[in-house]
Amino acid sequence: MKKKAIKIVVSLILFVVAMAVPFQTEWVNNAIFLVAYSIVGLEIIRKAVRNILRGKVFDENFLMTVATVGAFAIGELPEAVAVMLFYQVGELFQSYAVDKSRKSIASLMDIRPDYANLYQNGSLEKVSPEEVKIGDSIVVKPGEKVPLDGIVLEGRTALDTKALTGESLPREIRRRRRSIKWLY
């Protein structure tokens, strides 16, 4: 992602130079536009050609290639470079968002407990949460993660529910007198 950002910045600088600095000959500006385009656009053109050879013609790479080559064909080099730059900036933001989502999912996997303390015949046994059946009793010791949804049969405690609710303060969980429910 960093490499892609550097390519975009270099190409953007060249684009701005070609737009802002009036060179005496037009071919210098065109050469700068071509260099800027090749920095951000050649990868897209390669992907488009590779996908066409695989039978996947109408994807975003093909459409970007057609749009920018068309702009070059009618002599609008600045537009061709600008279109490819905007596309690459969009791809950069998409990559950033996907990476952030992956990290969020990975952190959610960290809150998942690896075991449950199954209470059977007066003793505790560490088992996978998937092995606990409806009607089984589990014990959650202080500092442990709650492995399963359930109801409080006895006692009271404070649970850290920020991973589920976003609330930073622990919630008091206890057995009610008339009915057995989680307090929310």
C-alpha positions as CSV (number, residue, x, y, z in Angstrom):
1,M,0.0,0.0,0.0
2,K,2.9,2.3,0.8
3,K,4.4,1.6,-2.7
4,K,1.1,2.5,-4.3
5,A,0.8,5.7,-2.4
6,I,4.4,6.7,-3.4
7,K,3.5,6.1,-7.1
8,I,0.4,8.2,-6.8
9,V,2.3,11.1,-5.2
10,V,5.1,11.0,-7.8
11,S,2.6,10.9,-10.6
12,L,0.5,13.7,-9.0
13,I,3.6,15.9,-8.7
14,L,4.4,15.3,-12.4
15,F,0.8,16.0,-13.4
16,V,0.8,19.3,-11.5
17,V,4.2,20.3,-13.0
18,A,2.9,19.6,-16.5
19,M,-0.3,21.5,-15.9
20,A,1.3,24.5,-14.0
21,V,4.6,25.1,-15.8
22,P,4.2,26.2,-19.4
23,F,7.1,24.7,-21.4
24,Q,8.0,26.3,-24.7
25,T,7.3,23.1,-26.7
26,E,4.2,21.0,-26.3
27,W,6.1,17.7,-26.5
28,V,7.8,18.4,-23.2
29,N,4.4,18.7,-21.5
30,N,3.1,15.6,-23.3
31,A,6.2,13.6,-22.3
32,I,5.6,14.6,-18.6
33,F,2.0,13.5,-18.9
34,L,3.1,10.2,-20.5
35,V,5.6,9.5,-17.7
36,A,2.9,10.4,-15.0
37,Y,0.4,8.1,-16.8
38,S,2.9,5.2,-17.0
39,I,3.7,5.4,-13.3
40,V,0.0,4.9,-12.3
41,G,-1.5,3.4,-15.4
42,L,0.7,0.6,-16.7
43,E,-0.2,-1.8,-13.9
44,I,-3.9,-1.3,-14.8
45,I,-3.3,-1.8,-18.5
46,R,-1.4,-5.1,-17.7
47,K,-4.3,-6.3,-15.5
48,A,-6.8,-5.4,-18.3
49,V,-4.8,-7.3,-20.9
50,R,-4.3,-10.3,-18.6
51,N,-8.0,-10.4,-17.8
52,I,-9.0,-10.2,-21.4
53,L,-6.8,-13.2,-22.2
54,R,-8.5,-15.1,-19.3
55,G,-12.0,-14.2,-20.8
56,K,-12.9,-11.5,-18.2
57,V,-13.3,-8.6,-20.5
58,F,-15.6,-6.1,-18.8
59,D,-14.0,-5.3,-15.5
60,E,-12.8,-2.0,-14.0
61,N,-9.3,-2.4,-15.4
62,F,-10.6,-2.7,-18.9
63,L,-13.0,0.3,-18.5
64,M,-10.2,2.5,-17.1
65,T,-7.9,1.5,-19.9
66,V,-10.5,2.2,-22.6
67,A,-11.4,5.6,-21.0
68,T,-7.8,6.7,-20.7
69,V,-6.6,5.4,-24.1
70,G,-9.6,7.2,-25.6
71,A,-8.6,10.4,-23.9
72,F,-5.0,10.0,-25.3
73,A,-6.5,9.3,-28.8
74,I,-8.4,12.6,-28.8
75,G,-5.4,14.5,-27.5
76,E,-6.6,15.0,-24.0
77,L,-3.5,13.8,-22.1
78,P,-4.3,15.7,-18.9
79,E,-7.7,14.1,-18.6
80,A,-6.2,10.7,-19.2
81,V,-3.7,11.1,-16.4
82,A,-6.3,12.7,-14.1
83,V,-8.8,9.8,-14.6
84,M,-6.1,7.2,-13.8
85,L,-4.9,9.2,-10.8
86,F,-8.4,9.5,-9.4
87,Y,-9.0,5.8,-10.0
88,Q,-5.7,4.9,-8.2
89,V,-6.6,7.1,-5.3
90,G,-9.9,5.3,-5.0
91,E,-8.2,2.0,-5.1
92,L,-5.8,3.2,-2.4
93,F,-8.7,4.2,-0.1
94,Q,-10.4,0.8,-0.8
95,S,-7.2,-1.1,0.1
96,Y,-6.9,1.0,3.3
97,A,-10.5,0.2,4.3
98,V,-10.1,-3.5,3.6
99,D,-7.0,-3.7,5.6
100,K,-8.7,-1.9,8.5
101,S,-11.6,-4.3,8.3
102,R,-9.3,-7.3,8.4
103,K,-7.6,-5.9,11.5
104,S,-11.0,-5.3,13.1
105,I,-12.1,-8.9,12.4
106,A,-8.8,-10.2,13.7
107,S,-9.2,-8.2,16.9
108,L,-12.8,-9.6,17.3
109,M,-11.3,-13.1,17.0
110,D,-9.1,-12.3,20.0
111,I,-12.1,-11.7,22.2
112,R,-13.5,-15.1,21.5
113,P,-12.8,-17.4,24.5
114,D,-11.0,-20.7,23.8
115,Y,-12.7,-22.7,26.5
116,A,-15.7,-23.0,28.8
117,N,-15.6,-24.3,32.4
118,L,-18.3,-27.0,32.2
119,Y,-19.8,-27.9,35.6
120,Q,-20.7,-31.6,35.8
121,N,-21.0,-33.9,38.7
122,G,-19.6,-31.4,41.2
123,S,-16.4,-30.7,39.2
124,L,-15.2,-28.4,36.5
125,E,-13.9,-29.5,33.2
126,K,-12.4,-27.2,30.5
127,V,-14.0,-27.9,27.2
128,S,-14.4,-26.1,23.9
129,P,-17.5,-23.8,23.9
130,E,-18.9,-25.8,21.0
131,E,-19.1,-28.9,23.2
132,V,-21.5,-27.2,25.7
133,K,-25.1,-28.2,25.2
134,I,-28.3,-26.4,26.0
135,G,-29.1,-27.0,29.7
136,D,-25.4,-27.5,30.7
137,S,-24.0,-25.3,33.5
138,I,-20.8,-23.4,33.1
139,V,-18.7,-21.4,35.6
140,V,-17.1,-18.1,34.6
141,K,-14.3,-17.3,37.0
142,P,-13.1,-13.8,37.7
143,G,-11.1,-12.3,34.8
144,E,-12.3,-14.9,32.3
145,K,-14.1,-14.2,29.1
146,V,-17.8,-15.3,28.9
147,P,-17.7,-18.1,26.4
148,L,-21.5,-18.5,25.8
149,D,-24.8,-16.7,26.1
150,G,-26.8,-17.8,29.0
151,I,-28.6,-17.0,32.2
152,V,-27.2,-16.5,35.7
153,L,-28.2,-19.3,38.0
154,E,-26.4,-18.1,41.1
155,G,-24.2,-15.2,42.3
156,R,-23.5,-11.8,40.9
157,T,-20.6,-10.2,39.1
158,A,-19.6,-7.3,36.9
159,L,-18.8,-8.2,33.3
160,D,-16.8,-6.3,30.8
161,T,-19.1,-6.0,27.8
162,K,-17.3,-3.3,25.8
163,A,-16.4,-5.8,23.0
164,L,-20.1,-6.4,22.5
165,T,-21.8,-3.1,23.4
166,G,-19.0,-0.6,23.1
167,E,-19.8,0.5,26.7
168,S,-16.6,1.0,28.6
169,L,-18.0,0.4,32.1
170,P,-18.6,-3.1,33.4
171,R,-22.2,-4.2,33.7
172,E,-23.6,-5.7,36.9
173,I,-25.0,-9.2,36.2
174,R,-26.9,-11.1,38.9
175,R,-29.8,-13.5,39.5
176,R,-33.2,-11.9,40.0
177,R,-35.4,-13.1,42.7
178,R,-38.5,-14.0,40.7
179,S,-37.0,-14.9,37.3
180,I,-33.6,-15.8,36.0
181,K,-32.4,-13.2,33.4
182,W,-29.4,-11.2,32.4
183,L,-29.8,-7.6,33.6
184,Y,-29.3,-5.0,30.8
